[in-house]
């Protein structure tokens, strides 16, 4: 059974940092792309950053490029999202998800392309 478990969320002031972790189990980790998505109240779920485990291709949303860094530790079946210089608009529930389709190029940023989802972790940034 596939499981994705996020951790590391919390409350920080603007300009602060957080690191989110997504531990995956129940599937061949290096055959999947893992994405971080977020959803703020009243807004659609959007991609933040995604990584393909087999080739290391990475996608970043323009709003987080230069501030967030995604990385993968295959030995621990874990994907991290280092978030620096956080802004109030980064406030959302953050989800990790797994895409079982091997895609050419950068991983998909479309939520519909992801097959498995974690429960989410809240990130709140106060200004």
Steps between C-alpha positions, in 0.01 A plus 500: 500500500632841403557750779625856486551676831586868521657673796677822586221752467445772756468871560777743416540870446557644157859456393535180699570147383348155527593161363225258407558126473304240307567138587375253242432129532326222313638571152836506320611846598748549217234425237273787599494876486422669829336837509430758765169680458319754711147619547399820670143562619275582207769426244577210271774254577821603327838347438790637702786275396535151356790262450545191287687245706655314203661793318494784751296734280337771706210740459454817704200729494611852402373635832746289700800479268810622679339463843406131517721198435379145444727203561473126520669241719436169328653299783237643736214510246463863598454822307570833669381850428726765647305826514686824561392863506144397566223746417145528625379379161677168563244422768319182400465131564793330331457155351742257349387272220639222283471467123549143380538598134852552371482822302757650269652826614400688813246331725139595465363787706140393447327358808289275276815316390583387854367167617565499875475776757599561858276658761672836494679724747406856586742785437404838641711809433420814694605843385 
